[in-house]
C-alpha cells in the first residue's frame, strides 16, 4: 500500500519565525504539503521507533493536511502518532503532550494569529523532542531539502476516522487519538491555586474570555466555566470554526475589538482576556484597562511567589529584544537571571532546558514558563486570576502598584504592512549601515547612546543570531526595527518604541512617544521609502 510519488520542488518553503506560513491557496497546490513533510522526514532520517504528536487549531485545510501527514508518516516508517480528537490540539497543549509522552516531536497545523479560511492563511509549526520549535540550523536544512525534493512516500488508504478516542493502526503505524484538553487541564491544576480562583468566582467575580472561534474554546469552557465556576457565558466565541467565523484571531486592541469594546463599556466584567488561533497568545484587560504584554510579563514575574508552582523560587526571566525593558527592573530587584533573545519562542528553549530561566515573554502577546516549551495563553490568564485571587486587587490596581514600584515603560508597536519585500530589505540594510554613526547625536531632545544590530549569542549552543536593529537613548528610551517573520505575503516592518518614566505614570502612551516616533520615522525614512505615513496597525 506504500506508494512513491514523483514531485517537483516549490521554492518558497522556507520557515519563518514560527514554522511555515503561507496563504491557504498556496498550501493547497498539488503536493505542497507532501513536499514539505517529506523534506522534514528526510532530514530527520531514521524514523523507525519514533513518535510524533499531530493536531491543529481547526482552521481551513487542517482536516485534509492531517490525513496527508498520517498517511505519509506511516509510509515513512514512523512508529506512532498521537493525534488530538477531531484533529484539534492547541500549541501549548501540543508541547505538553510531546513532553509528557517523551515523543520525538510534533506538528501543529496553524498559522497562529493569522486569519483562516480559503482566503486566509495556513501553517505548520514543527517541534522536536524538547517540546519547542526546531532551531534555525535545522529549519535551514529542511529548506535546502525542499529545493531538491524529487519524490514522497504515502500510504494509499482511506481517510482515518479521528472522531473516536483510542488506538488504531494505519499501514503498520500505531495511532492514538486522545482528548486534547485532559492533560492540559491536569497540568494547569498542578501549577495554580484552583481553589483560590474558584473562591474568587464564588464571591461574584466576573470575567469574559474571548476564544475568537479558535482552538482555546474547549479548553477555556472546561477550565473557566466548568472547573472554576465562572458564570455561564463568560467564555465567548468558543466554537472553533475553519474560518474563525471571519474573525482575525489576533488578541490585541485592534483585532479583539468585540472584547475590547465590551471591556471598555459600562457593562465590563472584572477581568477580560483573549487568546489567538492556536492558543499560545494572550491579551489581558481589566475594567476599561489594557495591560501591555511587556508589562504583563514583568508583573507576572514580580508576583511569582503567589503561585503554588513557583513560590519556592524561579531561575530567571527572558524576553525578546523588541519587548520593553520593564521586566529587566523586576529581575534586578529579585536578583534573578535576565536574558534578551531574538524574536521567536524557540530562542527561549535552550534557556529553559538549561534551567537559566523559568519565565519568558514577548511584546507580541506571548507569555509562558518552563512548564512547556511554547508560550501559553490560558496559563497567562490563570496566572492573572491567581494574582487577583491572592491579592484581592483589580487588574488596574495591580498594574498601577507595579508602576509605582518600578516606574512605567511606555510602549507601543507600529506595523507597516504589505510593503514590497525589496523596499523593506533595502530600508533595513541602509539603516543598519547608518546606525553606528548616530551614537552621540541628539534628536528632538533625545541623545543616542548606541545604535546597531541586535546580535544574540546563545549561551548553550553558542549559535549567533542577528535579529533587528536597536537605537538606545541615554534616558533608557529605545527604538527597535524588525521585519516580521510570520506574514504570508509581502513584508511587514515592525517599529517598537519605548520610553521610561519613574513618576509620570498615568499618561497616554502615544503622547509620551510622539518625539520618539518622529525620530524613528526620520532616521529610517519609512514614509519616504514605503509611501506610508501612518502605520497599518498600532498595538
Ligand atoms: C510567533 C513566534 C513569536 C513571535 C511572533 C511574532 O508567534 O512564536 O515568538 O514573537 O511570532 O513574530 P514576527 O514579529 O516575526 O511576526 P505565533 O503566535 O505567531 O506563533
Boltz pocket constraint, residues with backbone or C-beta under 6 A from the ligand:
constraints:
  - pocket:
      binder: B
      contacts: [[A, 17], [A, 18], [A, 111], [A, 112], [A, 113], [A, 276], [A, 280], [A, 281], [A, 343], [A, 344], [A, 345], [A, 346], [A, 362], [A, 364], [A, 366], [A, 483], [A, 484], [A, 485], [A, 486], [A, 487], [A, 494]]
      max_distance: 6.0
